[in-house]
């Protein structure tokens, strides 16, 4: 496990949380649950038909001590949850709520919304689209956020920035062509994520093919308006742009290209791409040509912590992702 992920595991173990695992009949997920308990990062709450889940546990040879369950076949449990949920929320009828509880993924999101668990971790068997859609349907977005997004954390050999070799990159996973409002929300969510996870003082650069008006195009208007919206909505966040990449992270280039005062130019630690094309390509460029280790993407912008695994993720990577989820959940709890 990398030093970064080990640090996340150690931080999570200091304030473990309850994390719902809706893919509870998947052997890799059961091994993850075992690892979560062994590392002390969280109590895994296995969501599904308990008899089927326990049968899979035996078949996988997994040690189940420390596991908790939400049995979607237990009528007494379901009735109590339905009554408790409907006493606090009115977004579903009793019939619609029961229908959703029957689906482990939707059920896990309902548990998070209701505060029965502190977060949801999924994606080993399910696609990112399925996880995001379920979170959108049940959990919803955090206040002031227009769309969910994915933040990647890159550890780039040879890069010497304000956080050493590390940079945060968004959106690398979800929103294809964000509006100015969505782009501003991505910038705000990214700043909050790096502050929580990494303890950085975020300096957010909104990237483009132009620096401070060096070119004109309608797509640049979106980026410029997004910067204005961040300043209006969250004046506490250091956010600037539009910047070309070199103006954002290379001090000499910033000194040449940015004539006005900027707390971000040449010193950015969070890079926000103008669209998903750029984000996806950018992450892969630093991985392939820069030899970077990339962690995440960390799903952000939801009203409760949600984590999406890569379907090819090995056990250590999934455990690290859960640890990051727990750290975020602990921070959210402190803010209440």
N, C-alpha and C positions, 0 to 999 in steps of 0.2 A: 504494500500500500504506500502511495506517495506521502511525502511529509505533509502536504496540504490536507489530504484526506484524513491522515492520522490525527492531525490537529482538530479537524471537524468532529471525529469520533470522540476524542477526549473532551471537547467542549460539550457535546451532546450528553455524554455520560454524567456530566455534572448536574444536568437538569433533564432527566429522561421524561419522555412523554408517551402517550398512548397513540399508536399509529395503526390505522385500519389498512388491512391488506385484502383487497377484494379478489385477487387471483389465488385464493387459498387452496385450490386443488392442483396448483402448479408445483412440481418438485423443486425447481430453483427458488421459488418464492418461499416455500417451506424451509429450505435451507437458509434463506435470508432471515426468516423469523428466528431460527435457531441462533444465527450469528448476532442478531439484534439483542437477544437475551444475554448471550455470552459476553458481548461487548458492553452491556449495561446501558445502551443508548435509548431503548424504548421497550414498552410492552407491546408486542404485536397482537392486534385484534383481528382474528381471522374471520372474515365475513363469508358466509355461505351455509350450506346444509351441513350441520355439525357432524353427522354420522359419516357423510362422504369425505369431509375434510380429515376426520380422524383416521379413516381408512387409508387415505393418501399419506398421512403422517407415518403410519406403520409401514406402508410399502416403501417409503423413502428412507426409513431408518433414522428418522429425525427425533431428537430429544425434545419433547413438548413441554417440559417444565418451564413455567413462566409465560405460557401462551394464554391469551384470553380469546373468547369466541363471541360472535354475534350470530346466533343460529336463526336463519331466515325460515326455518320450518317449525320453530317454537311458537305456537299460537299465543300462549300467555305473554311471552316476551314481546311479540309483535303488537299485541293489543295495548300493552303498557306503553310501548314506544309511540304508537299512533296517538294515543290519548295525550301523552306528554308533548308530542310535537305539535298537535293541533291546538293545544292550549297556548302555544307561543307563536305559531306561524299560521297564516291562512292562505298560503300559495297553492295548496292542493286540497282537493276533497278527500274524505277518508278512503274512498274507492281508489282514487288516483294515487294516493300515498301508498296504499297496500300494493298496488301494481308495481310501483317503483322499488319498494322494499324487496320484492321478489328477484330483482336483478342485483347481484352482489356489488357491482360497480356503483350503481345509483344509490344502493343502500349505504355503501361506505361514505358517499358524499352527503347523504342525509345525516349520518352519524356525526360527520364533521360540522355540518351546519347547526345541528342541535347541541354541539359541545360534548357529545358522548366520547368522541375521540378528538385528538388535537391536530390530526392531519391525515391525509390519504396518500399512500404510495402505490402506484400501479404502472403498468406499461410493459411488463415482461412478456405477457401474452397478448395484451391489448395494444392497439395502435395509439400514437399520440393524439390523433384526431378523436378517437373514442374517449380518451381520458379528458381531453379539453372540453369536448361537447358535454360530457356528464357534469364536469365542474361548472360549466356555464349554466346548464339547466338547473342545477340544485344549489350550488354554493353561491354563484353569482360573483360579480366583480367588486373589488374594494371601492370605497368612495373616491370619486374623482378620476377613476380609471375607465377609459373608453374601450379597451380591448386587452386580452391577456397577451403575454409575451414570454419569450424565453431568453434568459441571460446566460451566456457562457463565460467561464473564467479560464483564461489562457495563461499558461506558464511558459514563457518564450525564451529559450536559451539565447544568451547574447544580448537580449534587450535590457536596457538600463533606464527605467522610467522612475517616476516618483514612488512606485510601489515595488521597486526592484524589477524582477523579470515578469511581473504579473499585470494583466490588463483584463478588464471586464468588457464584454461585447454583447450588444443587443440590437435588434431582436434577431435571433438566429434560428427561430423555430416555428413561428406561428402566423404572424400577421403579414400577408404578402405585400400589400400596398397601403400602408397606413396613411390616414388623413393627418392633418396638422394636430387635431385633437388627440388622435390615437398615438401619434409620435410623441407628443408631450407626455401622455400617460406612460409610455414606455420609458421615457427619460426619468420621470419621477419614480416609477417602480424600480428601475435599475439603481438609482441613487440610494433608495431605501434598502434594497437588497444587499448592496455592497457594504453599506454602513452596518447592517445587522450581521451579515456573515463574516465580513473581513475586518470590520472595525476601521475602515478607511473613512477619511473625509472626502466624500465624492466630489469629483470635478468632471462634469459631464460635457462631452463635445458631441454636437450633432454634425455628422459628416455629410459631405456632398462633393461634387466635382468642382466646386467654387469655394473661394475663401473671401468672406466679407464683401460680397458683391463683385468679385472679379469676373463673373459671368452672369448672364441673365437667361432664365428659362422658367417656365411655369412650375416645374417640379421643385425649383429652388424656393419658390414662394411658400410651399408647404413647410419646408425645413425652417425658414425664417419665422414663419408664424408659430411653429411649434416652440421655438426658443422663446418668443414673446409670451406664449401661454404658460410655459414653465415659470418664467419670471413673475407672472401674475398670480399663479396658483401656489407656487412654492418659492417665495423669494429667499428662503433659507438655503436653497440648493445652488451651488456654483454651476451654472450651465451657460454655454456659449456656442456660437456657430453663426452662419454655416462655415465649417472648416474643411479643407482638404485634410487627408490623413496626416501629412507631414506637418501641417500647421497645428494640428491637434497634439502631436506627441514629440515633435523634434524642436527643442528650444531655438536652435538657430533658424530653422524655417519659420517658426512663429515670429521671431524678431524681424525677419525680412518681410513677411506677408501680412502681419496683423499690426496695424499702426496704432490702434486704440488700446487702452488699458484692458487687460483680461486676466482673470484669475485662473483661466482654463487653458488658454493657448500655450502649446508646447509642454503642458503639464497635465494633460487629461489622463485620468485613470479609468474612465468609463467612456466607451465609444458607442454611439447610437447610430446605426446604419439607416439610410433613408428608406430602404425597403428590404424585403426578405431575399431578393436576388443578391444584393450586395452583402447582406449578413451571412448567408449560407456560403457564398464564395469566399468572403473574407476569412471566416473561421477555417475553412479548408486550406486556404493559402498559408495561414500561419502554422497549421498542422503539417502540411506536406513539405513546404519549402523552409519553414522556420523550425521544424522539429518540435513544435509546441505540444505540451500536454493540455488538453482542453477538458474542463470539468463542467458537467451539466448536460443540456441546458437546464437551468433552474426555472421552473414555471413560476411566473409572478403575475401579480395583478388580481388574484382571486381574493375573496373575502375570508378564506381560510387556507392554510398551507396545503398545497397539493404538489406531489412529485411524480414525474413521468420518467420511467426507466427506458433506456434503449433496449430493444428486444434482443440485442446481441451482448448486453452488458454482463460481464462476469460478476461473481459474488462480491468481490471487494468493491467494485464500482457501485453496485446497488447499495451496499452497506454505507458507503460514503455519501450517496445521495440521500439515504434515510437520515444520516447524521446531520446533513445540511438542513433537511426538513425539520428535524427536531430543534436545531439551533434557532431557526426562524420561528417555530411555534413557541419556543421559550421566550423569545423577544416579544412576540405578539402578546403573550400572557402578561409580561411585565408592563406593557403599555396600557393594559385595561384598567 
